[in-house]
Amino acid sequence: MGEFEHIRVETAGGVTRITLARPPLNVLNIAMMREMNVAIERAAEDAEARALAFFGEGKAFSAGVDVGEHTGGTAVEMIEVFHGLFRGLLAFERPTVASVGGACLGGGCELATFCDVVIASERAKFGQPEVQVGVLPPVAAAWWPLMPGGRAALELMMNGRIIDAREAKEAGLVSRVVPAESLQEETEKVLTGFSKSSATVLRHLKRAAMIDLRRRFETALAGIETLYLNELMKTHDANEGLAAFLEKRAPEWKHS
């Protein structure tokens, strides 16, 4: 067994590839996300790094975070570790790529759509269904309104609908849609293009492009964290929604 239990990490040609390796759904638990944070931090410290890419093993990119760790005493830790992924990606000042071949939901969707380039198979599905279980997606709530298709993306958060790759592209969440059998090849073409560039130039380009977005995202995420943990998670409906999901039943909303 290698250093990591829940992910695989390969670095070659200036590109670090992180594969989510908890098939079949690659659900993000705290232990897995801690490993991802380590891998992202190491990539950021590599002066010759030109790109960082995420893949999912099996039929899904990721179906989201582990709801069982999102309640009770682990909720604060879950949010801290999960949001650490995105703060780490902000510190990685070179291109980031998500290669999405299947279900990409909840926290997995937030991770993929936070990347600079999202290459999706025609079979991929995207969505933020958190509203259906009584909570909200903090990263998407901070990030999606900043994207070109912010209004369409906001609607998707509000109704929790699952959409296909082409609709996700229309909403500005996906860069390109390719046939399922071409996903790996098309992803590697993009990564090869980055690997031919100067790491220094890419770093300055990414920094320039993110100057305003970084400030706005960090401010928004900090505010949403407070709202999420100190307000939403203290409501009846948030706890009822999560409990209903774990118990595989319909929630009984009290609108309070």
Contacts in CASP RR format, 6 or more apart in sequence:
PFRMAT RR
TARGET T0000
AUTHOR 0000-0000-0000
METHOD contacts of the structure
MODEL  1
MGEFEHIRVETAGGVTRITLARPPLNVLNIAMMREMNVAIERAAEDAEAR
ALAFFGEGKAFSAGVDVGEHTGGTAVEMIEVFHGLFRGLLAFERPTVASV
GGACLGGGCELATFCDVVIASERAKFGQPEVQVGVLPPVAAAWWPLMPGG
RAALELMMNGRIIDAREAKEAGLVSRVVPAESLQEETEKVLTGFSKSSAT
VLRHLKRAAMIDLRRRFETALAGIETLYLNELMKTHDANEGLAAFLEKRA
PEWKHS
3 9 0 8 1.000
4 35 0 8 1.000
4 38 0 8 1.000
4 39 0 8 1.000
5 31 0 8 1.000
5 32 0 8 1.000
5 35 0 8 1.000
6 20 0 8 1.000
6 21 0 8 1.000
6 22 0 8 1.000
6 29 0 8 1.000
6 31 0 8 1.000
6 32 0 8 1.000
6 35 0 8 1.000
7 18 0 8 1.000
7 19 0 8 1.000
7 20 0 8 1.000
7 21 0 8 1.000
7 32 0 8 1.000
7 35 0 8 1.000
7 36 0 8 1.000
7 39 0 8 1.000
8 17 0 8 1.000
8 18 0 8 1.000
8 19 0 8 1.000
8 21 0 8 1.000
8 57 0 8 1.000
9 16 0 8 1.000
9 17 0 8 1.000
9 18 0 8 1.000
9 19 0 8 1.000
9 39 0 8 1.000
10 16 0 8 1.000
10 17 0 8 1.000
10 19 0 8 1.000
11 17 0 8 1.000
11 43 0 8 1.000
11 46 0 8 1.000
11 49 0 8 1.000
13 50 0 8 1.000
13 195 0 8 1.000
14 46 0 8 1.000
14 48 0 8 1.000
14 49 0 8 1.000
14 50 0 8 1.000
14 51 0 8 1.000
14 195 0 8 1.000
14 199 0 8 1.000
15 49 0 8 1.000
15 50 0 8 1.000
15 51 0 8 1.000
15 52 0 8 1.000
15 53 0 8 1.000
15 191 0 8 1.000
15 194 0 8 1.000
15 195 0 8 1.000
16 39 0 8 1.000
16 42 0 8 1.000
16 43 0 8 1.000
16 46 0 8 1.000
16 49 0 8 1.000
16 51 0 8 1.000
16 52 0 8 1.000
16 53 0 8 1.000
17 53 0 8 1.000
17 54 0 8 1.000
17 55 0 8 1.000
17 191 0 8 1.000
18 36 0 8 1.000
18 39 0 8 1.000
18 40 0 8 1.000
18 52 0 8 1.000
18 53 0 8 1.000
18 54 0 8 1.000
18 55 0 8 1.000
19 54 0 8 1.000
19 55 0 8 1.000
19 56 0 8 1.000
19 57 0 8 1.000
20 26 0 8 1.000
20 28 0 8 1.000
20 32 0 8 1.000
20 54 0 8 1.000
20 55 0 8 1.000
20 56 0 8 1.000
20 57 0 8 1.000
20 61 0 8 1.000
20 62 0 8 1.000
21 56 0 8 1.000
21 57 0 8 1.000
22 29 0 8 1.000
22 32 0 8 1.000
22 57 0 8 1.000
23 57 0 8 1.000
23 58 0 8 1.000
23 59 0 8 1.000
23 60 0 8 1.000
24 58 0 8 1.000
24 59 0 8 1.000
24 60 0 8 1.000
25 59 0 8 1.000
25 60 0 8 1.000
25 62 0 8 1.000
25 63 0 8 1.000
25 64 0 8 1.000
25 103 0 8 1.000
26 56 0 8 1.000
26 57 0 8 1.000
26 58 0 8 1.000
26 60 0 8 1.000
26 61 0 8 1.000
26 62 0 8 1.000
26 63 0 8 1.000
26 64 0 8 1.000
26 108 0 8 1.000
27 62 0 8 1.000
27 63 0 8 1.000
27 64 0 8 1.000
27 65 0 8 1.000
27 66 0 8 1.000
28 62 0 8 1.000
28 64 0 8 1.000
28 65 0 8 1.000
28 66 0 8 1.000
28 82 0 8 1.000
28 107 0 8 1.000
28 108 0 8 1.000
28 111 0 8 1.000
29 65 0 8 1.000
29 66 0 8 1.000
29 69 0 8 1.000
30 66 0 8 1.000
30 69 0 8 1.000
30 74 0 8 1.000
30 77 0 8 1.000
30 78 0 8 1.000
30 81 0 8 1.000
33 81 0 8 1.000
33 82 0 8 1.000
33 84 0 8 1.000
33 85 0 8 1.000
34 81 0 8 1.000
36 85 0 8 1.000
37 81 0 8 1.000
37 84 0 8 1.000
37 85 0 8 1.000
37 88 0 8 1.000
40 52 0 8 1.000
40 85 0 8 1.000
40 88 0 8 1.000
40 89 0 8 1.000
40 91 0 8 1.000
40 92 0 8 1.000
41 88 0 8 1.000
41 91 0 8 1.000
43 49 0 8 1.000
43 52 0 8 1.000
43 92 0 8 1.000
44 88 0 8 1.000
44 91 0 8 1.000
44 92 0 8 1.000
44 93 0 8 1.000
47 199 0 8 1.000
48 199 0 8 1.000
49 92 0 8 1.000
49 94 0 8 1.000
49 199 0 8 1.000
50 94 0 8 1.000
50 95 0 8 1.000
50 194 0 8 1.000
50 195 0 8 1.000
50 197 0 8 1.000
50 199 0 8 1.000
50 202 0 8 1.000
51 94 0 8 1.000
51 95 0 8 1.000
51 96 0 8 1.000
51 97 0 8 1.000
51 191 0 8 1.000
51 194 0 8 1.000
51 195 0 8 1.000
51 202 0 8 1.000
52 89 0 8 1.000
52 92 0 8 1.000
52 94 0 8 1.000
52 95 0 8 1.000
52 96 0 8 1.000
52 97 0 8 1.000
53 96 0 8 1.000
53 97 0 8 1.000
53 98 0 8 1.000
53 99 0 8 1.000
53 187 0 8 1.000
53 191 0 8 1.000
54 61 0 8 1.000
54 96 0 8 1.000
54 97 0 8 1.000
54 98 0 8 1.000
54 99 0 8 1.000
54 111 0 8 1.000
54 112 0 8 1.000
54 115 0 8 1.000
55 61 0 8 1.000
55 99 0 8 1.000
55 187 0 8 1.000
56 62 0 8 1.000
56 99 0 8 1.000
56 101 0 8 1.000
59 102 0 8 1.000
59 103 0 8 1.000
60 101 0 8 1.000
60 102 0 8 1.000
60 103 0 8 1.000
60 104 0 8 1.000
61 98 0 8 1.000
61 99 0 8 1.000
61 100 0 8 1.000
61 101 0 8 1.000
61 102 0 8 1.000
61 103 0 8 1.000
61 104 0 8 1.000
61 108 0 8 1.000
61 112 0 8 1.000
61 124 0 8 1.000
62 103 0 8 1.000
62 104 0 8 1.000
62 105 0 8 1.000
62 106 0 8 1.000
62 107 0 8 1.000
62 108 0 8 1.000
62 109 0 8 1.000
62 111 0 8 1.000
62 112 0 8 1.000
63 103 0 8 1.000
63 105 0 8 1.000
63 106 0 8 1.000
63 108 0 8 1.000
64 105 0 8 1.000
64 106 0 8 1.000
64 107 0 8 1.000
64 108 0 8 1.000
64 109 0 8 1.000
65 78 0 8 1.000
65 82 0 8 1.000
65 106 0 8 1.000
65 107 0 8 1.000
65 108 0 8 1.000
66 78 0 8 1.000
67 133 0 8 1.000
67 242 0 8 1.000
67 245 0 8 1.000
67 246 0 8 1.000
68 74 0 8 1.000
68 242 0 8 1.000
68 246 0 8 1.000
69 75 0 8 1.000
69 77 0 8 1.000
69 78 0 8 1.000
70 78 0 8 1.000
70 135 0 8 1.000
70 242 0 8 1.000
71 239 0 8 1.000
71 242 0 8 1.000
71 243 0 8 1.000
71 246 0 8 1.000
75 229 0 8 1.000
75 233 0 8 1.000
76 229 0 8 1.000
79 138 0 8 1.000
79 225 0 8 1.000
79 228 0 8 1.000
79 229 0 8 1.000
82 107 0 8 1.000
82 139 0 8 1.000
83 138 0 8 1.000
83 139 0 8 1.000
83 221 0 8 1.000
83 225 0 8 1.000
85 111 0 8 1.000
86 110 0 8 1.000
86 111 0 8 1.000
86 114 0 8 1.000
86 139 0 8 1.000
86 143 0 8 1.000
86 217 0 8 1.000
86 221 0 8 1.000
87 218 0 8 1.000
89 96 0 8 1.000
89 114 0 8 1.000
89 115 0 8 1.000
90 210 0 8 1.000
90 214 0 8 1.000
90 217 0 8 1.000
90 218 0 8 1.000
93 202 0 8 1.000
93 203 0 8 1.000
93 206 0 8 1.000
93 207 0 8 1.000
93 210 0 8 1.000
94 194 0 8 1.000
94 199 0 8 1.000
94 202 0 8 1.000
94 203 0 8 1.000
94 206 0 8 1.000
95 116 0 8 1.000
95 117 0 8 1.000
95 194 0 8 1.000
95 202 0 8 1.000
95 206 0 8 1.000
96 114 0 8 1.000
96 115 0 8 1.000
96 116 0 8 1.000
96 117 0 8 1.000
97 115 0 8 1.000
97 116 0 8 1.000
97 117 0 8 1.000
97 118 0 8 1.000
97 119 0 8 1.000
97 187 0 8 1.000
97 190 0 8 1.000
97 191 0 8 1.000
97 194 0 8 1.000
98 111 0 8 1.000
98 112 0 8 1.000
98 113 0 8 1.000
98 115 0 8 1.000
98 117 0 8 1.000
98 118 0 8 1.000
98 119 0 8 1.000
99 119 0 8 1.000
99 183 0 8 1.000
99 184 0 8 1.000
99 187 0 8 1.000
100 112 0 8 1.000
100 118 0 8 1.000
100 119 0 8 1.000
100 120 0 8 1.000
100 121 0 8 1.000
100 124 0 8 1.000
100 126 0 8 1.000
100 165 0 8 1.000
100 174 0 8 1.000
100 183 0 8 1.000
101 120 0 8 1.000
101 121 0 8 1.000
101 123 0 8 1.000
101 124 0 8 1.000
101 180 0 8 1.000
101 183 0 8 1.000
102 121 0 8 1.000
102 123 0 8 1.000
102 124 0 8 1.000
102 125 0 8 1.000
103 124 0 8 1.000
103 125 0 8 1.000
104 112 0 8 1.000
104 120 0 8 1.000
104 124 0 8 1.000
104 125 0 8 1.000
104 126 0 8 1.000
104 127 0 8 1.000
105 125 0 8 1.000
105 126 0 8 1.000
105 127 0 8 1.000
105 128 0 8 1.000
105 129 0 8 1.000
105 162 0 8 1.000
106 127 0 8 1.000
106 128 0 8 1.000
106 129 0 8 1.000
106 130 0 8 1.000
106 137 0 8 1.000
106 140 0 8 1.000
107 128 0 8 1.000
107 137 0 8 1.000
107 139 0 8 1.000
109 126 0 8 1.000
109 127 0 8 1.000
109 128 0 8 1.000
109 137 0 8 1.000
109 140 0 8 1.000
109 173 0 8 1.000
110 128 0 8 1.000
110 137 0 8 1.000
110 139 0 8 1.000
110 140 0 8 1.000
110 143 0 8 1.000
112 118 0 8 1.000
112 126 0 8 1.000
113 126 0 8 1.000
113 140 0 8 1.000
113 143 0 8 1.000
113 144 0 8 1.000
113 147 0 8 1.000
113 173 0 8 1.000
113 174 0 8 1.000
114 139 0 8 1.000
114 143 0 8 1.000
116 206 0 8 1.000
117 175 0 8 1.000
117 190 0 8 1.000
118 173 0 8 1.000
118 174 0 8 1.000
118 175 0 8 1.000
118 176 0 8 1.000
119 174 0 8 1.000
119 175 0 8 1.000
119 176 0 8 1.000
119 178 0 8 1.000
119 183 0 8 1.000
119 186 0 8 1.000
119 187 0 8 1.000
119 190 0 8 1.000
120 126 0 8 1.000
120 165 0 8 1.000
120 168 0 8 1.000
120 169 0 8 1.000
120 174 0 8 1.000
120 176 0 8 1.000
120 177 0 8 1.000
120 178 0 8 1.000
120 183 0 8 1.000
121 165 0 8 1.000
121 177 0 8 1.000
121 178 0 8 1.000
121 179 0 8 1.000
121 180 0 8 1.000
121 183 0 8 1.000
122 164 0 8 1.000
122 165 0 8 1.000
122 166 0 8 1.000
122 177 0 8 1.000
122 178 0 8 1.000
122 179 0 8 1.000
122 180 0 8 1.000
123 165 0 8 1.000
123 180 0 8 1.000
124 164 0 8 1.000
124 165 0 8 1.000
124 168 0 8 1.000
124 174 0 8 1.000
124 177 0 8 1.000
125 162 0 8 1.000
125 163 0 8 1.000
125 164 0 8 1.000
125 165 0 8 1.000
126 162 0 8 1.000
126 163 0 8 1.000
126 164 0 8 1.000
126 165 0 8 1.000
126 168 0 8 1.000
126 173 0 8 1.000
126 174 0 8 1.000
127 156 0 8 1.000
127 160 0 8 1.000
127 161 0 8 1.000
127 162 0 8 1.000
127 163 0 8 1.000
127 168 0 8 1.000
128 137 0 8 1.000
128 140 0 8 1.000
128 156 0 8 1.000
128 157 0 8 1.000
128 160 0 8 1.000
129 160 0 8 1.000
129 161 0 8 1.000
129 162 0 8 1.000
130 136 0 8 1.000
130 137 0 8 1.000
130 157 0 8 1.000
130 160 0 8 1.000
131 157 0 8 1.000
131 158 0 8 1.000
131 159 0 8 1.000
131 160 0 8 1.000
132 160 0 8 1.000
133 241 0 8 1.000
133 242 0 8 1.000
133 244 0 8 1.000
133 245 0 8 1.000
133 251 0 8 1.000
134 237 0 8 1.000
134 238 0 8 1.000
134 240 0 8 1.000
134 241 0 8 1.000
134 242 0 8 1.000
134 251 0 8 1.000
135 228 0 8 1.000
135 232 0 8 1.000
135 233 0 8 1.000
135 238 0 8 1.000
135 241 0 8 1.000
135 242 0 8 1.000
136 157 0 8 1.000
136 224 0 8 1.000
136 228 0 8 1.000
136 232 0 8 1.000
137 157 0 8 1.000
138 221 0 8 1.000
138 224 0 8 1.000
138 225 0 8 1.000
138 228 0 8 1.000
139 221 0 8 1.000
140 153 0 8 1.000
140 157 0 8 1.000
141 157 0 8 1.000
141 220 0 8 1.000
141 224 0 8 1.000
142 217 0 8 1.000
142 220 0 8 1.000
142 221 0 8 1.000
142 224 0 8 1.000
143 217 0 8 1.000
143 220 0 8 1.000
144 150 0 8 1.000
144 153 0 8 1.000
144 154 0 8 1.000
144 157 0 8 1.000
144 173 0 8 1.000
145 153 0 8 1.000
145 154 0 8 1.000
146 213 0 8 1.000
146 216 0 8 1.000
146 217 0 8 1.000
147 153 0 8 1.000
147 172 0 8 1.000
147 173 0 8 1.000
148 172 0 8 1.000
149 171 0 8 1.000
149 172 0 8 1.000
150 171 0 8 1.000
150 172 0 8 1.000
152 170 0 8 1.000
152 171 0 8 1.000
152 172 0 8 1.000
153 171 0 8 1.000
153 172 0 8 1.000
153 173 0 8 1.000
156 163 0 8 1.000
156 171 0 8 1.000
163 171 0 8 1.000
165 174 0 8 1.000
165 177 0 8 1.000
166 177 0 8 1.000
168 174 0 8 1.000
169 175 0 8 1.000
169 176 0 8 1.000
169 177 0 8 1.000
176 186 0 8 1.000
178 186 0 8 1.000
194 202 0 8 1.000
232 238 0 8 1.000
233 239 0 8 1.000
235 256 0 8 1.000
236 254 0 8 1.000
236 256 0 8 1.000
237 251 0 8 1.000
237 253 0 8 1.000
237 254 0 8 1.000
237 255 0 8 1.000
237 256 0 8 1.000
240 251 0 8 1.000
240 252 0 8 1.000
240 253 0 8 1.000
240 254 0 8 1.000
241 251 0 8 1.000
243 251 0 8 1.000
244 250 0 8 1.000
244 251 0 8 1.000
244 252 0 8 1.000
245 251 0 8 1.000
END
